[in-house]
């Protein structure tokens, strides 16, 4: 074999040798991954790419879907609606802010704030929101989130 032929074949031999080593290492590692390892069961809400509890997030979006969305930030867990006026009562409008504070499905991981305005002579003026209204919205979101979690665990 001439010196030129042996120089050309060395890179090819090195490449073949490297591929053989990688293939052997892959086979050796695949033998280590037996099915008898214990499995870690994560809550389905933590198997997502959003920063908050997925069940609370979906339930909150569903609950406020009657109003147009102004902002929805799944990483920060904030949903803000635009003003919504019920067609049967056009002189009153509401705006909601839902904040999800945690990745756990808990009542204290959810906060709802509501603003209400009434139309008086063509001007919108602030009006009080009953605490029971905000509490009812939180209860609806929590109930929907729990239902979504039950459905996910049942399937």
C-alpha positions as CSV (number, residue, x, y, z in Angstrom):
1,X,0.0,0.0,0.0
2,X,1.4,3.4,-0.9
3,X,1.7,6.2,1.6
4,X,-1.1,8.2,-0.2
5,X,-3.5,5.2,0.0
6,X,-2.8,4.7,3.7
7,X,-3.3,8.4,4.5
8,X,-6.7,8.4,2.8
9,X,-7.8,5.3,4.6
10,X,-6.9,6.5,8.1
11,X,-9.7,9.0,8.5
12,X,-12.1,6.4,7.1
13,X,-10.8,3.8,9.7
14,X,-11.1,6.4,12.5
15,X,-14.6,7.2,11.5
16,X,-15.6,3.5,11.3
17,X,-13.9,2.9,14.7
18,X,-15.7,5.9,16.3
19,X,-19.1,4.7,14.9
20,X,-18.5,1.2,16.2
21,X,-17.7,2.6,19.7
22,X,-20.8,4.8,19.7
23,X,-23.0,1.9,18.6
24,X,-21.5,-0.4,21.3
25,X,-22.0,2.2,23.9
26,X,-25.6,2.7,22.8
27,X,-26.3,-1.0,23.0
28,X,-24.7,-1.2,26.5
29,X,-26.8,1.8,27.7
30,X,-30.0,0.4,26.3
31,X,-29.5,-2.7,28.3
32,X,-29.5,-0.6,31.5
33,X,-33.0,0.8,30.9
34,X,-35.0,-2.2,32.1
35,X,-38.7,-1.9,32.7
36,X,-38.4,-2.9,36.3
37,X,-37.4,0.6,37.4
38,X,-39.9,2.4,39.8
39,X,-41.9,5.0,38.0
40,X,-42.5,8.5,39.4
41,X,-46.1,9.5,39.0
42,X,-46.3,13.3,38.6
43,X,-49.5,15.1,39.0
44,X,-50.9,15.7,35.5
45,X,-51.0,19.5,36.3
46,X,-47.2,19.5,36.6
47,X,-46.7,17.8,33.2
48,X,-47.0,21.0,31.3
49,X,-45.1,23.9,30.0
50,X,-47.1,26.6,31.8
51,X,-46.0,28.1,35.0
52,X,-49.2,27.4,37.0
53,X,-51.7,24.6,37.7
54,X,-53.1,23.5,34.3
55,X,-56.5,22.5,35.8
56,X,-56.9,25.9,37.4
57,X,-55.8,27.6,34.2
58,X,-58.2,25.8,31.9
59,X,-61.1,26.2,34.4
60,X,-60.4,29.9,34.7
61,X,-60.3,30.4,31.0
62,X,-63.5,28.5,30.6
63,X,-65.3,30.4,33.4
64,X,-64.4,33.9,32.0
65,X,-65.0,32.9,28.4
66,X,-68.2,34.9,28.3
67,X,-66.1,38.1,28.3
68,X,-63.5,39.2,25.7
69,X,-59.9,38.5,26.9
70,X,-57.6,41.4,27.2
71,X,-54.6,39.4,28.5
72,X,-53.8,35.8,29.1
73,X,-50.4,35.0,30.5
74,X,-50.0,31.3,31.3
75,X,-46.4,31.7,32.5
76,X,-47.4,34.3,35.1
77,X,-50.9,32.9,35.7
78,X,-52.8,36.1,34.9
79,X,-56.1,36.4,33.0
80,X,-57.6,39.8,32.4
81,X,-60.9,40.3,30.6
82,X,-62.0,43.4,28.9
83,X,-65.2,45.2,30.0
84,X,-68.3,43.1,29.5
85,X,-71.9,44.3,29.6
86,X,-74.6,41.8,29.8
87,X,-77.0,42.4,26.9
88,X,-80.0,42.3,29.3
89,X,-78.4,45.0,31.5
90,X,-76.3,47.3,29.2
91,X,-76.0,50.0,31.8
92,X,-73.6,47.9,33.9
93,X,-70.3,46.3,33.0
94,X,-67.7,44.2,34.7
95,X,-64.0,43.5,34.2
96,X,-62.3,40.5,35.8
97,X,-58.8,39.6,36.7
98,X,-58.0,36.0,37.6
99,X,-54.6,35.2,39.1
100,X,-53.3,31.7,39.7
101,X,-50.6,31.8,42.3
102,X,-49.3,28.2,42.5
103,X,-48.9,24.9,40.6
104,X,-51.0,23.1,43.2
105,X,-54.7,22.7,42.9
106,X,-55.7,24.5,46.1
107,X,-58.2,27.2,47.0
108,X,-55.5,29.6,48.1
109,X,-53.8,29.3,44.7
110,X,-56.5,31.3,43.1
111,X,-57.5,34.9,43.3
112,X,-60.3,36.7,41.5
113,X,-60.7,40.4,41.4
114,X,-63.7,42.2,39.8
115,X,-64.4,45.8,38.8
116,X,-67.9,47.0,38.1
117,X,-69.1,50.2,36.5
118,X,-72.5,51.6,35.9
119,X,-73.5,54.1,33.2
120,X,-74.9,57.3,34.7
121,X,-75.9,59.9,32.2
122,X,-73.4,58.6,29.6
123,X,-70.5,58.3,32.0
124,X,-69.1,55.1,33.4
125,X,-68.6,55.4,37.2
126,X,-67.1,52.9,39.6
127,X,-69.6,50.8,41.6
128,X,-69.0,48.3,44.4
129,X,-68.7,44.6,43.7
130,X,-70.3,42.3,46.2
131,X,-67.8,39.9,47.9
132,X,-70.2,37.0,47.3
133,X,-69.8,37.6,43.5
134,X,-66.1,37.2,43.6
135,X,-66.4,34.2,46.0
136,X,-68.9,32.5,43.6
137,X,-66.5,33.0,40.6
138,X,-63.7,31.4,42.6
139,X,-65.9,28.5,43.6
140,X,-66.9,27.9,40.0
141,X,-63.3,27.9,38.8
142,X,-62.2,25.5,41.6
143,X,-65.1,23.1,41.0
144,X,-64.3,23.0,37.3
145,X,-60.6,22.5,38.0
146,X,-61.4,19.6,40.3
147,X,-63.7,18.1,37.7
148,X,-60.9,18.4,35.1
149,X,-58.5,16.7,37.4
150,X,-60.9,13.8,38.2
151,X,-61.5,13.3,34.5
152,X,-57.8,13.2,33.8
153,X,-57.1,10.7,36.6
154,X,-60.0,8.5,35.5
155,X,-58.6,8.1,31.9
